[in-house]
Amino acid sequence: MSDETEVMSTGDRLIYMANQIARNLAAQGEGEAVASTASHIAKFWDPHMRARIVALSAERPDALSPIAAQAVRAISA
């Protein structure tokens, strides 16, 4: 079997998604990208997903990009 068939854990998937959102919005400049990423997560992720990404950011602080990490901190405040 190839590595392509490997399934991501839920936590890994949430981290991937948060980083992907942040990466897609990075062209806006850091401050706006952080605000837009936080807004997207707050609007479109269900409460369980939001709580889990906040927990993951504490458990694995290096897993999130700087923009994604700041956005997660903003939604947890």
C-alpha positions as CSV (number, residue, x, y, z in Angstrom):
1,M,0.0,0.0,0.0
2,S,1.1,3.5,-0.7
3,D,1.2,6.4,1.8
4,E,-1.6,8.0,-0.2
5,T,-4.1,5.6,1.4
6,E,-3.2,6.7,4.9
7,V,-6.0,8.4,6.7
8,M,-5.4,11.5,8.8
9,S,-6.6,11.6,12.4
10,T,-9.3,14.1,13.2
11,G,-6.8,16.3,15.1
12,D,-4.3,16.2,12.2
13,R,-7.2,17.1,9.8
14,L,-8.2,20.1,11.9
15,I,-4.6,21.3,12.0
16,Y,-4.3,20.8,8.3
17,M,-7.5,22.7,7.7
18,A,-6.6,25.7,10.0
19,N,-3.2,25.9,8.3
20,Q,-4.7,25.7,4.8
21,I,-7.2,28.5,5.6
22,A,-4.4,30.7,7.0
23,R,-2.2,30.0,4.0
24,N,-4.9,30.9,1.6
25,L,-5.5,34.2,3.4
26,A,-1.9,35.1,4.0
27,A,-1.7,37.4,1.0
28,Q,-4.0,39.8,2.9
29,G,-1.1,40.6,5.2
30,E,-0.6,39.1,8.6
31,G,-3.1,41.1,10.7
32,E,-5.9,40.8,8.2
33,A,-5.1,37.1,7.6
34,V,-5.3,36.4,11.3
35,A,-8.6,38.2,11.6
36,S,-10.0,36.5,8.5
37,T,-8.9,33.1,9.6
38,A,-10.4,33.5,13.0
39,S,-13.6,34.8,11.5
40,H,-13.8,31.8,9.2
41,I,-13.2,29.3,12.0
42,A,-15.8,31.0,14.2
43,K,-18.4,31.1,11.5
44,F,-18.0,27.8,9.7
45,W,-16.6,25.3,12.3
46,D,-19.0,23.7,14.8
47,P,-18.3,24.3,18.5
48,H,-16.7,20.8,18.9
49,M,-14.2,21.5,16.1
50,R,-13.4,25.0,17.6
51,A,-12.9,23.5,21.0
52,R,-10.7,20.7,19.6
53,I,-8.4,23.1,17.6
54,V,-8.0,25.3,20.7
55,A,-6.9,22.2,22.7
56,L,-4.7,21.0,19.9
57,S,-3.0,24.4,19.8
58,A,-2.0,23.9,23.4
59,E,-1.0,20.3,23.0
60,R,1.0,20.8,19.8
61,P,2.0,24.5,19.6
62,D,4.4,24.0,16.7
63,A,1.8,22.3,14.5
64,L,0.0,25.5,13.5
65,S,1.4,28.2,11.3
66,P,1.9,31.5,13.0
67,I,-1.2,33.0,11.4
68,A,-3.3,29.9,12.3
69,A,-2.0,29.9,15.8
70,Q,-2.8,33.6,16.3
71,A,-6.3,33.0,14.9
72,V,-7.0,30.1,17.2
73,R,-5.8,32.3,20.2
74,A,-8.3,35.0,19.0
75,I,-11.2,32.6,18.9
76,S,-10.4,31.2,22.4
77,A,-10.2,34.6,24.0
